[in-house]
Amino acid sequence: HHKNVRRERINLLILTIDTSCSQMGVSLNQEDTILAEETINNKKTHSVKLMPAVDNVLTASNKVIDDVDLFAVVNGPGSFTGLRIGVSTAKAFAYTLDKPVIGVNTLDYLARSAANYKGLICPIIDARNDFVFFSLYRGNERIYDYKVDKVEWLFSLLEDFDEEVMFTGDGVLVHRETLKLKLGEKYKENAYPLLLGKPSFIADIAREKYESGQVDSDIEVYYMRKSQAERMKEEKAGKACK
């Protein structure tokens, strides 16, 4: 699905969008410079606040949307509604302006926000009903599959690691007390401004993907699990078949 073409390092202007979790983030980045960045921590308003936030970072950077070379969007896992808003907006921009768009995994992005920590990093995203999306990293390297499971399952996995674990992501806000209780001294937490991700890290991952030729021709939302509505529909269909 990817066109694999190695690209030289060029001075890309990257617009990033994250509507995957409780915090919405937008940033404009050029090379290693954050030109402007905005985060809004109010889950209910992603759909209303996204376009104004995009306008704000462009205005603050003295740029217009046509100047953007590459769109980078967090495409899951996370909140169904949130992900759809972000991905459809990024795709619409890219399509209208005929610019490339790259999808960035939410867990990779959250781990990158803690990647200066030298030990084990565990991004967790709240998936409701005691479920979390998670993976494990050392620095920028993912060392475990993307997974969605009960929080208890994560504890049993972490028992195999006799070391401190740095947690990051909005799952921390929901499960902090249980994590501390279960892990004791092993529990570490990413510093607050970075806990829910810093949009500029999306640009770093997108730039790496772009330079190694991984440009998505069509980004899908990576849900990792079916929505409540889909599950209910399947259960009903299953009952009807019997």
BELKA-V100829 format. One record per helix or strand. SS is the DSSP state (H for helix, E for strand). FROM is the first residue (numbers start at 1). LEN is the number of residues. Records with the same first field share a line. If there is no record, write none. Layout:
SS->FROM-LEN / FROM-LEN
//
This chain:
E->2-2 / 13-6 / 24-7 / 33-8 / 70-5 / 100-5 / 120-7 / 131-4 / 137-2 / 141-2 / 147-4 / 165-4 / 187-3 / 215-2
H->43-18 / 65-3 / 80-18 / 106-7 / 151-8 / 171-16 / 192-4 / 200-12 / 228-14
//
